[in-house]
Amino acid sequence: MTSLLKIIFSLILSILFQIGNVSAKSLDIFNTLESFPPVLTVLGNKSYELDHLDEKEIPSVLKHYTSAWENSNSQEEKNLLVLTIGYLHYRSQDYKAAIKYLNKKIVGNFILEDFRINYLSLAFKEQGNRELDNQQYSTALDLLNRSENLRMIIFRSY
């Protein structure tokens, strides 16, 4: 199921972003029935797939998306940007930052909300494993429990 969610997530986040012009309107939530391009245009003319983005490039991409999120007045854009920022923090193994963004509830879009819950669950799990490695057993147990509770929300909804 995780692979399927990852594929669907990549498709949903296949929106064309350009500096100064980040928009959720190119996502097919408006029923255009057009297929999604498999990449995001993030900086200038360079295109990236979020799953294959080089780890060295993630900080500059995160800076761009974070700025766009802070300046956005659109709930649709904020939904997509929160999910993208949280996912990129997760990809860069900054699980605390991923949790911070993924804790922001997505409003009005149940599919994106499921993705948010999925990646939040994974971030809690990975941070919990780090706490276990650091012998912070109480904190680890809390984080791992939160991860499993979130996974159960997804499983119950299907």
Phi, psi and omega in degrees: 000324180298320179296318179297316178298322180296318179295313180297318179300316179298320179294316181296321182274009178277069182248147177275114177251137175228147181306129180080358183220055178275124185217141176273352186294342178276358174279145188283020176294349179263015173057046176281341182065013175275149179283160181269137172291149186279012184225165171246133172269111189254315184229119178056231181263005180277138178245147183223146164264130184301323181291335183249010179297129179297137183303329179291336181273342185301316181302318181289324178293318178299318179300317179297310181294322179296318177297317179297320179296316181296329184265357184278141174251359183263129179295323179298315178296315180300320177303308182293320182291320177299316179296316180295313180297314179299317179297317180294324174297318177300314179301324181273007178065024172264078189292327178296317178292322177300315180298318180303312181284319184287348174285349179280115184295137177274129186259129170078015179211097187294330180292312178296325178297321177296319176297317179301312181298318180300309183287331174295317177301315179295322179294318176300318180298311182294319177294323176299318177296323175297318179295324175299315178300328179270008179060032175261072192295320181295314179296317180299315180299318178299313181294318179293324176295317178298321178300311181294322178298320178293319178300321180294327176300315180294313182296322179293328182283347177250000000 
